[in-house]
Amino acid sequence: MKDKLVTLIGGGGFLGRYVTQELLRAGARVRVVERRPRDAWFLKPLGGLGQTQFVAGDITQPQTITRAVQGSDAVVNLVGILNGDFQAVHVAGARNVAVAARAAGVEVLLHVSALGADPQSPSAYGRTKAEGELAMREAFPNATIFRPSLMFGREDAFVNRFASMIASTPVVPVLRGTVRFQPVYVADVAQAAVAALADPDAHGGKIYELGGPDVLTMSELFHWIGDAIGSRRSFVELPDALGGMIAAFGFLPGAPITGDQWRMLQHDNVASAGAEGITAFGITPAPLASVAPAWLVRFRRHGRFGRVGEAA
């Protein structure tokens, strides 16, 4: 990847910062595209002088993406949303990236979708993720598609959100306690992304379902986080009827879950049997327990001086 120009659409996001680090380490030049480039300026110190560029672009505005990808050797689409206009971002946005990349003569295109992308999904998120993959492939047939499970890492909005809730709430409600997840370490996904970009002959046109080594139910995940931060809370699994009622008010500000997210939780979020995954890139995926305690320590009652199992 040395001296290759890789454009990251949404490069200032959670996964984007890790992909940026891996690319810079490999000697690539990185162009980070964000609606507000200043939101990604924290990445500046990671590279050498002139190694990182920052460009304004909006995936829903095709002309801005056309400008952003000019001169790129490779393009990565990292943009996704959990709320809002899924059709505009996941489908039309993916198409905008693919069309612009093809017109610019880009050699390699990687599209980050999501585990659970399915045209028959009961959730708009899952359906539009699948439609976005199709739109991407129609315009750029050799695009590589990643379907990561829920990603965990120091800055994630998944494990950290639950840890904060467990640390501050005496009785913790658990929605859909039996649904299963296969969380994957964000740094492993970033390494896989760079490997895919570096060898398009091996990975172009393929779909990879990226999950970690652990498969946990929602209930098991909550209990593991509680143990990791030394919190002896009471966990109460809510019946689906009550969970559905809570989700029905998901349109209100501050609601814990939206109706669409509730529909997503009706199905396990694990890799399909036989699907190619992260090991195809020579990566041994990190288990949650091997890395998460390093940053979850801040949720302990006495911070890094607290002991696992200490009552909070």
C-alpha positions as CSV (number, residue, x, y, z in Angstrom):
1,M,0.0,0.0,0.0
2,K,3.0,2.3,0.1
3,D,2.3,5.7,-1.5
4,K,-1.1,4.6,-2.7
5,L,-3.8,7.2,-2.2
6,V,-6.8,5.7,-0.3
7,T,-9.9,7.8,0.1
8,L,-12.0,7.0,3.2
9,I,-15.6,8.1,2.9
10,G,-16.6,8.7,6.5
11,G,-13.0,8.2,7.6
12,G,-13.4,10.2,10.8
13,G,-15.9,7.7,12.3
14,F,-15.3,4.9,14.8
15,L,-14.0,2.3,12.3
16,G,-12.5,5.0,10.1
17,R,-9.9,6.1,12.6
18,Y,-8.6,2.6,12.9
19,V,-8.5,2.0,9.2
20,T,-6.6,5.3,8.9
21,Q,-4.0,4.2,11.4
22,E,-3.5,0.9,9.6
23,L,-3.1,2.6,6.2
24,L,-0.7,5.2,7.5
25,R,1.3,2.4,9.1
26,A,1.5,0.7,5.7
27,G,2.8,3.8,4.1
28,A,-0.3,4.8,2.2
29,R,-1.6,8.3,1.7
30,V,-5.0,8.8,3.2
31,R,-7.7,11.2,2.1
32,V,-10.4,11.5,4.8
33,V,-13.9,12.6,3.5
34,E,-16.3,14.1,6.0
35,R,-19.2,16.6,5.8
36,R,-17.2,18.7,8.2
37,P,-13.5,17.9,7.7
38,R,-12.6,19.5,11.0
39,D,-14.4,16.6,12.8
40,A,-11.6,14.4,11.6
41,W,-8.6,16.7,12.3
42,F,-7.8,14.6,15.3
43,L,-6.2,12.2,12.8
44,K,-3.6,14.7,11.7
45,P,-0.9,13.7,14.2
46,L,-1.0,10.0,13.1
47,G,0.7,10.5,9.8
48,G,3.8,12.2,8.4
49,L,3.7,15.6,6.8
50,G,1.3,15.6,3.8
51,Q,0.4,11.9,4.4
52,T,-3.2,12.7,5.4
53,Q,-5.7,14.9,3.5
54,F,-9.1,16.2,4.6
55,V,-11.8,16.9,2.1
56,A,-15.5,17.9,2.5
57,G,-18.0,15.5,1.1
58,D,-21.5,14.2,1.7
59,I,-22.5,10.8,0.6
60,T,-26.0,12.0,-0.3
61,Q,-24.5,14.7,-2.6
62,P,-23.0,12.9,-5.5
63,Q,-21.1,15.8,-6.9
64,T,-19.1,16.1,-3.7
65,I,-18.1,12.4,-3.8
66,T,-17.1,12.8,-7.4
67,R,-14.6,15.5,-6.5
68,A,-13.5,13.6,-3.4
69,V,-12.4,10.4,-5.1
70,Q,-10.5,12.0,-8.0
71,G,-7.0,10.6,-8.3
72,S,-7.6,7.8,-5.7
73,D,-6.1,4.3,-6.1
74,A,-8.6,2.9,-3.7
75,V,-11.8,4.0,-2.0
76,V,-13.5,2.7,1.2
77,N,-17.1,3.5,2.0
78,L,-17.5,3.5,5.8
79,V,-20.7,5.5,6.1
80,G,-23.7,4.1,7.9
81,I,-26.4,5.3,10.2
82,L,-28.7,3.8,12.9
83,N,-31.4,6.5,12.6
84,G,-32.6,8.7,9.8
85,D,-33.0,8.4,6.0
86,F,-31.7,4.9,5.5
87,Q,-32.6,4.9,1.8
88,A,-30.6,8.1,1.1
89,V,-27.5,7.0,3.0
90,H,-27.3,3.2,2.7
91,V,-28.7,2.8,-0.8
92,A,-28.4,6.0,-2.8
93,G,-25.2,6.9,-1.0
94,A,-23.5,3.6,-1.7
95,R,-24.5,3.9,-5.3
96,N,-23.0,7.5,-5.4
97,V,-19.7,6.2,-4.1
98,A,-19.6,3.2,-6.6
99,V,-20.5,5.4,-9.6
100,A,-17.9,8.0,-8.7
101,A,-15.2,5.4,-8.1
102,R,-15.8,3.7,-11.4
103,A,-15.8,7.1,-13.3
104,A,-12.6,8.1,-11.6
105,G,-10.8,4.9,-12.6
106,V,-10.4,3.7,-9.0
107,E,-8.7,0.3,-8.9
108,V,-10.1,-1.0,-5.6
109,L,-13.4,-0.4,-3.8
110,L,-14.3,-1.7,-0.3
111,H,-17.9,-1.2,1.0
112,V,-18.6,-1.7,4.7
113,S,-22.1,-3.0,5.2
114,A,-23.3,-4.9,8.3
115,L,-24.0,-8.4,9.5
116,G,-27.7,-8.8,9.2
117,A,-28.0,-7.2,5.8
118,D,-30.9,-9.0,4.2
119,P,-33.5,-7.9,1.6
120,Q,-36.1,-9.7,3.7
121,S,-35.1,-8.1,7.0
122,P,-38.0,-6.8,9.2
123,S,-35.9,-3.7,9.9
124,A,-35.3,-0.9,7.5
125,Y,-31.7,-0.9,8.5
126,G,-31.1,-4.5,7.5
127,R,-33.1,-4.1,4.2
128,T,-31.3,-1.0,3.1
129,K,-27.9,-2.4,4.0
130,A,-28.7,-5.3,1.6
131,E,-30.0,-2.9,-1.1
132,G,-26.9,-0.8,-0.7
133,E,-24.7,-3.8,-1.4
134,L,-26.7,-4.5,-4.6
135,A,-26.4,-0.9,-5.7
136,M,-22.6,-1.0,-5.0
137,R,-22.2,-4.2,-7.0
138,E,-24.3,-3.0,-9.9
139,A,-22.0,0.0,-10.4
140,F,-18.7,-1.6,-9.3
141,P,-19.0,-5.4,-9.7
142,N,-15.6,-6.1,-8.2
143,A,-16.2,-4.3,-5.0
144,T,-15.3,-6.1,-1.8
145,I,-18.1,-6.1,0.8
146,F,-17.5,-6.4,4.6
147,R,-20.4,-7.3,6.9
148,P,-19.0,-6.8,10.4
149,S,-21.0,-7.7,13.5
150,L,-21.2,-5.2,16.3
151,M,-17.7,-3.7,16.7
152,F,-16.2,-3.1,20.0
153,G,-13.3,-0.8,20.9
154,R,-12.2,2.0,23.2
155,E,-14.5,4.6,21.5
156,D,-17.5,2.3,20.7
157,A,-21.1,3.3,21.4
158,F,-22.0,-0.3,22.2
159,V,-20.0,-1.8,25.1
160,N,-19.3,1.6,26.6
161,R,-23.0,2.6,26.5
162,F,-24.0,-0.6,28.4
163,A,-21.1,-0.2,30.9
164,S,-22.1,3.4,31.7
165,M,-25.7,2.2,32.3
166,I,-24.6,-0.7,34.5
167,A,-22.3,1.5,36.5
168,S,-24.9,4.1,37.2
169,T,-28.2,2.2,37.5
170,P,-29.1,0.0,40.5
171,V,-31.4,-2.2,38.6
172,V,-30.5,-2.8,34.9
173,P,-33.3,-3.7,32.4
174,V,-32.2,-6.1,29.6
175,L,-34.1,-6.2,26.3
176,R,-34.1,-9.3,24.3
177,G,-31.8,-11.2,26.7
178,T,-31.7,-14.3,24.5
179,V,-30.7,-12.7,21.2
180,R,-27.1,-13.6,20.2
181,F,-24.2,-11.4,19.1
182,Q,-20.7,-12.1,17.7
183,P,-18.9,-8.9,18.6
184,V,-15.7,-8.2,16.7
185,Y,-12.7,-6.0,17.7
186,V,-12.6,-2.8,15.5
187,A,-8.8,-3.0,15.1
188,D,-9.2,-6.5,13.6
189,V,-11.7,-5.2,11.1
190,A,-9.3,-2.4,10.2
191,Q,-6.5,-4.8,9.6
192,A,-8.8,-6.9,7.4
193,A,-9.7,-3.8,5.4
194,V,-6.1,-2.9,4.6
195,A,-5.4,-6.6,3.7
196,A,-8.4,-6.5,1.3
197,L,-7.2,-3.3,-0.3
198,A,-3.7,-4.6,-0.7
199,D,-4.8,-7.7,-2.6
200,P,-7.8,-7.0,-4.8
201,D,-7.1,-10.1,-6.9
202,A,-7.8,-12.3,-3.9
203,H,-10.6,-10.4,-2.3
204,G,-12.3,-8.3,-5.0
205,G,-16.0,-9.2,-5.6
206,K,-16.2,-11.2,-2.4
207,I,-18.4,-10.8,0.7
208,Y,-16.9,-11.3,4.1
209,E,-18.9,-11.7,7.4
210,L,-16.7,-10.5,10.2
211,G,-17.4,-11.7,13.7
212,G,-15.2,-12.3,16.7
213,P,-14.5,-15.6,18.5
214,D,-17.2,-15.1,21.1
215,V,-20.9,-15.6,20.6
216,L,-22.9,-14.1,23.5
217,T,-26.5,-13.5,24.3
218,M,-27.5,-10.0,25.3
219,S,-28.0,-11.2,28.9
220,E,-24.5,-12.8,28.9
221,L,-23.0,-9.6,27.6
222,F,-24.5,-7.5,30.3
223,H,-23.3,-9.9,33.0
224,W,-19.8,-10.0,31.5
225,I,-19.6,-6.2,31.4
226,G,-20.9,-6.0,35.0
227,D,-18.1,-8.4,36.1
228,A,-15.5,-6.5,34.1
229,I,-16.3,-3.2,35.9
230,G,-16.8,-4.8,39.3
231,S,-20.5,-3.9,39.4
232,R,-22.9,-6.1,41.3
233,R,-26.1,-4.9,39.8
234,S,-29.4,-6.6,39.5
235,F,-30.3,-7.5,35.9
236,V,-34.0,-7.8,35.0
237,E,-34.9,-9.3,31.6
238,L,-37.9,-7.5,30.3
239,P,-40.6,-9.6,28.5
240,D,-40.9,-8.9,24.8
241,A,-44.4,-7.3,25.2
242,L,-42.9,-4.6,27.4
243,G,-39.9,-4.2,25.2
244,G,-42.1,-3.7,22.2
245,M,-44.1,-1.0,24.1
246,I,-40.8,0.8,25.0
247,A,-39.7,0.6,21.4
248,A,-43.0,2.1,20.2
249,F,-41.9,5.3,21.8
250,G,-38.5,5.2,20.1
251,F,-39.3,8.4,18.1
252,L,-39.1,10.5,21.3
253,P,-35.8,12.2,22.3
254,G,-33.7,10.2,24.7
255,A,-35.6,6.9,24.0
256,P,-33.4,3.9,24.8
257,I,-34.3,2.0,21.5
258,T,-36.1,2.8,18.3
259,G,-38.8,0.7,16.7
260,D,-36.4,-0.3,13.9
261,Q,-33.7,-1.3,16.4
262,W,-36.2,-3.4,18.2
263,R,-37.0,-5.2,14.9
264,M,-33.3,-5.8,14.4
265,L,-33.1,-7.5,17.8
266,Q,-35.7,-10.1,16.8
267,H,-32.9,-12.0,15.0
268,D,-29.4,-13.2,16.1
269,N,-26.5,-11.1,14.8
270,V,-24.0,-13.9,14.1
271,A,-22.0,-14.9,11.0
272,S,-23.7,-17.4,8.6
273,A,-22.5,-21.0,8.7
274,G,-19.7,-21.4,6.1
275,A,-19.3,-17.7,5.4
276,E,-15.8,-16.4,4.8
277,G,-14.7,-14.3,7.7
278,I,-11.8,-12.5,9.3
279,T,-9.5,-15.5,9.3
280,A,-9.4,-15.3,5.5
281,F,-7.1,-12.4,6.0
282,G,-4.7,-14.3,8.3
283,I,-6.1,-12.5,11.4
284,T,-6.8,-14.3,14.7
285,P,-9.8,-12.3,16.1
286,A,-9.4,-10.9,19.6
287,P,-11.9,-12.0,22.2
288,L,-13.8,-9.3,24.1
289,A,-12.1,-10.2,27.4
290,S,-8.6,-9.8,26.0
291,V,-8.9,-6.1,25.2
292,A,-12.1,-4.5,26.6
293,P,-11.0,-4.4,30.3
294,A,-8.2,-2.0,29.4
295,W,-10.7,0.8,28.8
296,L,-13.7,-0.4,30.8
297,V,-11.6,0.3,33.9
298,R,-12.9,3.8,33.9
299,F,-16.3,2.6,34.8
300,R,-15.1,0.9,38.0
301,R,-16.0,2.7,41.2
302,H,-12.4,3.6,41.9
303,G,-11.2,3.6,38.4
304,R,-8.0,1.8,37.7
305,F,-7.5,1.3,41.4
306,G,-10.7,-0.6,41.7
307,R,-10.8,-4.4,41.7
308,V,-12.8,-6.7,39.5
309,G,-15.7,-8.0,41.7
310,E,-15.6,-4.9,43.9
311,A,-19.1,-3.8,44.8
312,A,-20.1,-0.5,43.3
